[in-house]
Amino acid sequence: MVVTDTLERVSLPELTRAYNLGFSDYRLAVAITEEKLQSTNIRYGYNPEYSVGLFDDNTLVGFVINGLRDGYAYDSGTAIIPGYRGRGYARLLLEKALSLMNSQGVHTWVLEVLSDNTKAINLYKSIGFTQQRGLNCYQVEASLFKEKETELKLTKDATIPIPQGDCLPSWQNTEQSIIAGGVPVWNIMVKQKKIGTLCYENSSGSIAQLYIQEEERHKGYAREAIIEAAKLCKTDQLRFINIDEQYAALNTLLHTMGFQCFAKQLEMTNTLRGKA
């Protein structure tokens, strides 16, 4: 018998198994370890009480993983494993999660979905989600920049001062996510003067935020900071995930540096406050 319940009693190994099965044929290859899923859940504010699973004889066969912060919820992953699809279970899970959050004071539910995943987009729209903005995901071979020289240096900052930039970050790149996930924060230094901030996990090659002080812009420092990040990168690819497509300055810079846009996503929200 297939039933729904929260993920409160689901162990990390069981959730990891279902996660990998659920995304096994996803357009973007997904394979995650227990350790990586645990750190991702911490970074995104995972709350099992607001997350929902689909169970067949106590085996997890589908899920909606939600993070929660300050009245906002974030769907960091929704999937049904092969063999259970096409039966309306995704809608069932989402409606169950919606009901949970509606009764507990959550006012906004946020998610991202690949812009070409029409079936999922239509499903989300049918339960009240609306499109907010487009997000671009970029990557480049880090080796392209290994030999390039710059005049700046990156130094780790223990105090994590993250300034408010011009581009609103997605959930996974907010200051709260950066702090919760232990993402290293680097000072961008020129001749012992701090001219910007880089939030960058060099172990995964992922840049969450890049900020150059206003008076130091248009001098090529953002480009040089990316070059220095590439030199510290411990993976083959250097990545920017979820850059607002309307933020021309960074999108243009990444294109000119040879980054490829490997995925486009839609950020969607569901405003629950005031609903019955």
Backbone torsions as a table, in degrees:
resi	resn	phi	psi	omega
1	MET	NA	130.7	-178.6
2	VAL	-93.7	126.7	-178.5
3	VAL	-135.5	164.6	174.4
4	THR	-111.6	150.6	176.5
5	ASP	-161.8	168.5	175.3
6	THR	-70.1	171.2	179.8
7	LEU	-94.7	17.0	-175.4
8	GLU	-60.2	-32.1	-176.9
9	ARG	-104.1	10.0	-178.6
10	VAL	-89.1	127.1	-179.4
11	SER	-76.7	161.9	178.2
12	LEU	-61.3	-43.7	177.6
13	PRO	-60.2	-40.7	-179.7
14	GLU	-67.0	-40.4	179.4
15	LEU	-67.1	-39.2	178.4
16	THR	-63.8	-42.1	179.0
17	ARG	-60.6	-48.5	-178.9
18	ALA	-66.3	-37.2	179.7
19	TYR	-60.6	-49.1	-178.9
20	ASN	-66.6	-36.3	176.4
21	LEU	-69.7	-42.3	-177.6
22	GLY	-63.9	-32.9	-179.0
23	PHE	-106.8	16.9	-175.8
24	SER	-63.3	-28.7	179.9
25	ASP	-116.7	23.1	178.1
26	TYR	-66.0	147.3	-177.3
27	ARG	-59.3	-36.7	173.4
28	LEU	-97.6	121.9	-174.1
29	ALA	-55.5	129.6	179.6
30	VAL	-129.8	121.8	172.4
31	ALA	-146.7	121.8	-169.9
32	ILE	-130.9	143.5	176.0
33	THR	-89.2	166.0	176.7
34	GLU	-60.0	-41.8	-178.6
35	GLU	-63.7	-42.0	-179.3
36	LYS	-68.6	-41.7	178.5
37	LEU	-63.9	-39.5	178.3
38	GLN	-61.8	-45.8	-179.1
39	SER	-68.4	-35.8	176.8
40	THR	-64.3	-43.7	179.2
41	ASN	-61.7	-40.5	178.4
42	ILE	-63.5	-44.7	-177.7
43	ARG	-63.0	-37.6	-175.1
44	TYR	-93.6	3.2	175.6
45	GLY	77.9	33.6	-176.9
46	TYR	-49.0	130.6	176.9
47	ASN	-130.3	105.0	-176.4
48	PRO	-63.9	-22.8	179.6
49	GLU	-69.2	-25.1	180.0
50	TYR	-106.2	6.2	177.8
51	SER	-105.6	148.5	-171.2
52	VAL	-126.4	141.2	176.9
53	GLY	-120.9	153.9	172.6
54	LEU	-106.1	124.7	-173.1
55	PHE	-121.3	134.3	173.6
56	ASP	-118.7	108.3	-174.3
57	ASP	51.1	48.1	177.2
58	ASN	71.0	6.5	176.1
59	THR	-98.1	128.2	-179.3
60	LEU	-72.7	119.6	-177.4
61	VAL	-123.1	2.6	177.0
62	GLY	-169.8	161.7	-174.9
63	PHE	-163.6	156.7	164.0
64	VAL	-127.4	113.1	-178.8
65	ILE	-96.6	119.2	-176.9
66	ASN	-118.5	137.9	167.7
67	GLY	-98.6	161.6	-176.9
68	LEU	-143.0	130.8	176.2
69	ARG	-153.2	123.4	169.6
70	ASP	50.8	43.8	178.1
71	GLY	83.7	-1.6	175.5
72	TYR	-105.3	142.6	173.5
73	ALA	-118.8	150.1	-178.5
74	TYR	-131.9	120.5	176.4
75	ASP	-82.5	102.9	-178.2
76	SER	-91.1	-2.7	177.5
77	GLY	177.9	123.4	174.7
78	THR	-127.2	126.3	-179.4
79	ALA	-158.5	151.5	171.5
80	ILE	-119.6	133.0	-177.9
81	ILE	-72.5	151.6	178.5
82	PRO	-54.3	144.0	-177.5
83	GLY	100.5	-18.2	179.1
84	TYR	-119.0	7.2	-178.1
85	ARG	-85.3	163.3	177.8
86	GLY	77.3	14.9	-178.6
87	ARG	-118.7	8.5	179.4
88	GLY	83.4	12.5	-176.4
89	TYR	-71.2	-33.1	179.2
90	ALA	-61.6	-45.3	176.5
91	ARG	-61.3	-42.0	179.7
92	LEU	-58.1	-45.6	179.8
93	LEU	-64.4	-46.6	-178.6
94	LEU	-63.2	-41.2	179.3
95	GLU	-67.6	-35.7	175.9
96	LYS	-64.1	-44.8	178.4
97	ALA	-63.8	-40.7	179.0
98	LEU	-61.0	-42.3	179.1
99	SER	-64.0	-42.2	178.5
100	LEU	-59.7	-48.5	-176.4
101	MET	-70.9	-35.4	179.6
102	ASN	-62.5	-32.4	-177.6
103	SER	-87.1	-8.0	-174.3
104	GLN	-118.1	14.0	172.1
105	GLY	88.1	6.9	174.2
106	VAL	-68.4	131.4	-177.3
107	HIS	-103.8	-20.6	-179.6
108	THR	-144.5	132.1	178.5
109	TRP	-113.2	127.2	-174.4
110	VAL	-118.2	145.1	173.6
111	LEU	-154.0	167.2	171.5
112	GLU	-124.9	144.2	-179.6
113	VAL	-142.0	143.0	178.1
114	LEU	-57.6	134.2	-172.2
115	SER	-65.3	-19.0	178.5
116	ASP	-98.3	5.8	178.6
117	ASN	-89.5	72.9	-173.7
118	THR	-59.1	-39.0	-178.2
119	LYS	-61.5	-46.1	179.8
120	ALA	-68.1	-41.0	179.9
121	ILE	-59.7	-45.1	179.5
122	ASN	-64.4	-36.6	177.5
123	LEU	-64.3	-46.7	179.7
124	TYR	-62.0	-41.1	178.7
125	LYS	-62.6	-35.8	-175.9
126	SER	-68.8	-17.8	177.5
127	ILE	-110.6	17.0	169.4
128	GLY	110.0	1.9	178.4
129	PHE	-79.2	145.9	175.0
130	THR	-128.6	149.2	-179.4
131	GLN	-73.8	135.3	179.1
132	GLN	-106.6	-47.5	-178.1
133	ARG	-164.8	164.2	174.7
134	GLY	-94.6	146.9	-178.4
135	LEU	-129.0	135.0	-179.5
136	ASN	-107.0	141.3	177.5
137	CYS	-116.9	127.7	-173.9
138	TYR	-121.1	153.2	171.3
139	GLN	-150.9	157.1	179.1
140	VAL	-152.5	154.3	175.2
141	GLU	-68.7	118.8	-178.4
142	ALA	-60.4	-29.1	-177.3
143	SER	-62.8	-20.0	-179.7
144	LEU	-62.8	-23.1	-173.4
145	PHE	-112.2	0.3	-172.4
146	LYS	-59.8	-33.3	-174.8
147	GLU	-98.0	-0.1	-177.6
148	LYS	-80.8	138.9	-179.7
149	GLU	-97.3	145.4	175.5
150	THR	-135.6	172.7	178.1
151	GLU	-102.0	6.9	-178.7
152	LEU	-117.4	167.3	178.0
153	LYS	-132.0	155.4	174.4
154	LEU	-110.0	128.5	177.8
155	THR	-128.7	136.5	-178.9
156	LYS	-67.0	142.9	179.8
157	ASP	-118.4	122.8	-176.9
158	ALA	-80.4	-16.6	-173.7
159	THR	-89.4	-10.2	178.0
160	ILE	53.0	58.3	172.6
161	PRO	-85.4	111.1	-176.9
162	ILE	-112.8	106.8	-178.2
163	PRO	-72.1	159.3	176.1
164	GLN	-80.2	118.2	-178.1
165	GLY	-94.1	-169.4	-178.0
166	ASP	-84.5	-18.3	-174.5
167	CYS	-113.7	121.2	179.3
168	LEU	-67.0	120.3	-178.8
169	PRO	-73.2	153.7	172.6
170	SER	-72.8	170.6	-174.6
171	TRP	-51.4	-47.2	-173.6
172	GLN	-70.5	-13.2	-178.6
173	ASN	-113.1	10.7	177.9
174	THR	-71.2	164.9	177.7
175	GLU	-57.9	-41.2	179.9
176	GLN	-62.0	-41.5	179.6
177	SER	-68.7	-39.6	179.4
178	ILE	-61.9	-45.4	-179.8
179	ILE	-67.8	-47.4	-178.5
180	ALA	-61.4	-36.9	-177.7
181	GLY	-86.5	-0.9	179.7
182	GLY	65.4	29.6	178.8
183	VAL	-68.4	125.9	-179.6
184	PRO	-61.2	141.2	176.4
185	VAL	-113.5	130.7	-174.1
186	TRP	-118.0	139.1	169.9
187	ASN	-81.1	135.4	173.1
188	ILE	-94.7	113.8	-170.3
189	MET	-115.3	136.2	171.9
190	VAL	-128.5	114.7	179.5
191	LYS	52.5	49.0	176.9
192	GLN	66.4	14.5	176.3
193	LYS	-112.9	131.1	178.1
194	LYS	-78.2	124.4	-179.4
195	ILE	-121.0	2.2	179.1
196	GLY	179.8	-177.9	-177.3
197	THR	-135.6	138.9	177.8
198	LEU	-127.1	122.2	174.7
199	CYS	-100.0	109.4	-164.2
200	TYR	-150.4	123.0	176.8
201	GLU	-97.7	93.0	-174.3
202	ASN	-69.8	-18.0	176.8
203	SER	-67.4	-28.6	178.5
204	SER	-108.9	-9.0	-179.2
205	GLY	75.6	19.8	-173.9
206	SER	-107.9	122.8	175.6
207	ILE	-94.1	122.5	-179.2
208	ALA	-90.6	-42.0	179.7
209	GLN	-147.1	146.6	175.2
210	LEU	-136.2	122.9	-176.8
211	TYR	-132.5	128.6	172.9
212	ILE	-115.7	130.8	-179.9
213	GLN	-57.3	143.7	-172.7
214	GLU	-53.8	-42.0	-176.8
215	GLU	-73.3	-9.1	-179.0
216	GLU	-108.5	7.7	-177.7
217	ARG	-80.1	164.9	179.4
218	HIS	65.7	27.6	176.7
219	LYS	-119.4	5.1	179.2
220	GLY	85.6	10.0	-175.8
221	TYR	-72.2	-33.0	177.9
222	ALA	-63.3	-44.5	177.0
223	ARG	-58.5	-45.5	-177.7
224	GLU	-68.2	-35.2	177.5
225	ALA	-63.6	-38.6	177.9
226	ILE	-66.4	-39.5	177.8
227	ILE	-61.8	-45.0	179.5
228	GLU	-67.0	-34.4	175.9
229	ALA	-62.5	-40.1	179.2
230	ALA	-61.5	-36.0	180.0
231	LYS	-66.8	-27.7	179.5
232	LEU	-90.7	-7.6	-173.1
233	CYS	-64.8	132.7	179.3
234	LYS	-101.7	8.0	175.0
235	THR	-123.4	170.1	-179.6
236	ASP	-70.5	-32.9	-174.3
237	GLN	-107.4	137.9	169.2
238	LEU	-100.8	133.1	-171.8
239	ARG	-131.3	148.0	164.6
240	PHE	-120.3	123.5	-179.4
241	ILE	-109.6	130.9	172.1
242	ASN	64.0	62.7	172.3
243	ILE	-93.1	127.6	179.0
244	ASP	-54.4	123.8	-176.1
245	GLU	-64.4	-17.9	179.4
246	GLN	-86.0	-8.0	179.8
247	TYR	-86.0	87.2	-170.0
248	ALA	-63.0	-37.6	-174.0
249	ALA	-57.0	-50.4	-176.9
250	LEU	-75.9	-41.6	178.2
251	ASN	-58.0	-44.2	-179.7
252	THR	-65.3	-43.5	179.2
253	LEU	-59.4	-46.2	-178.0
254	LEU	-63.6	-40.4	176.8
255	HIS	-60.9	-45.2	-177.7
256	THR	-67.7	-24.5	179.4
257	MET	-86.2	-3.4	177.2
258	GLY	98.2	6.3	175.9
259	PHE	-67.1	144.1	175.9
260	GLN	-106.6	134.8	175.7
261	CYS	-81.7	103.4	-174.9
262	PHE	-90.9	-10.7	177.7
263	ALA	-160.5	145.6	173.2
264	LYS	-119.7	133.3	-179.3
265	GLN	-122.7	159.7	171.0
266	LEU	-109.7	131.9	170.5
267	GLU	-90.5	127.4	-177.8
268	MET	-126.7	148.0	179.0
269	THR	-132.5	152.3	175.2
270	ASN	-125.7	114.8	-179.6
271	THR	-89.1	112.8	-173.9
272	LEU	-94.8	-24.7	-172.4
273	ARG	-56.6	131.4	177.3
274	GLY	93.0	-7.4	179.3
275	LYS	-85.4	154.3	180.0
276	ALA	-74.3	NA	NA
